[in-house]
Amino acid sequence: MYTAFGYALLSALKNPEETFLLSFNGSSETQQQCLEYMRLRHDEIDLLDRIEIPENARVLDYGCGIGRHLKYLRDRRADITCIGVEKCDGLRSHCSEAIAAPNGFFDNIADALKEDPFDLVLLMGNGLGILGDEDAARKGLRDLVNSMAQGGKLVIETGSMSGRGYQTEKLRISFNNRTDGPFPWGSAGRDWITRVLENLRCKVNISESQAPYGISFFAVATKSN
């Protein structure tokens, strides 16, 4: 399956000025620059540089898109195994070619979680949203933490307009007469993320994100022994 979002990013590899349309809850569509979803911000780089992972670590990027985070980590560490989950066939093919082995890319999280334990799991680029509504997010986070080795880390980027609790919106993406959604997209405040991850026996560290709109933050959860 090729998604509208995937087509947009793949098109932007040839035309960096490419855009797609995004709307929330049936609101008017806004134009989004594809490059904003293809390159790393300085704060993302700083965060990834600070995270310590063991030799021969296994890294999972859930909703890996064009593979920007995995590619950065692979360029720094040839020893890691890069695993990505991305439902767009074209993006998975691109990642398989762009990110050197050992790697593996899946179209669903269930297959990825059958792999060996992960030392690092990424939900960056507002990645919490991919888990869906609040009940699905709680389950999804539990499954991800369960998939991690002891001492493993889960990195989440999210943020809500209210700044508290969990919110679910309906997101719709359009590009060249193709449409994804509307589908549920979740966001959370610091209180919700901290409470849920601590209940999963993780130590949580919150830091600021420089993502657009000024509401986002990073939560880095370390799985306790």
MOGI-V455155 format. One record per run of one state. SS is the DSSP state (alpha for helix, beta for strand, coil for the rest). FROM is the first residue (numbers start at 1). LEN is the number of residues. Records with the same first field share a line. If there is no record, write none. Layout:
SS: FROM-LEN ; FROM-LEN
This chain:
coil: 1-3 ; 13-6 ; 25-5 ; 38-4 ; 51-7 ; 63-5 ; 77-4 ; 86-3 ; 99-4 ; 107-2 ; 113-5 ; 124-3 ; 132-2 ; 147-1 ; 159-7 ; 176-2 ; 189-1 ; 200-2 ; 209-3 ; 215-2 ; 224-2
alpha: 4-9 ; 34-4 ; 42-9 ; 68-9 ; 89-10 ; 109-4 ; 127-5 ; 134-13 ; 190-10 ; 212-3
beta: 19-6 ; 30-4 ; 58-5 ; 81-5 ; 103-4 ; 118-6 ; 148-11 ; 166-10 ; 178-11 ; 202-7 ; 217-7
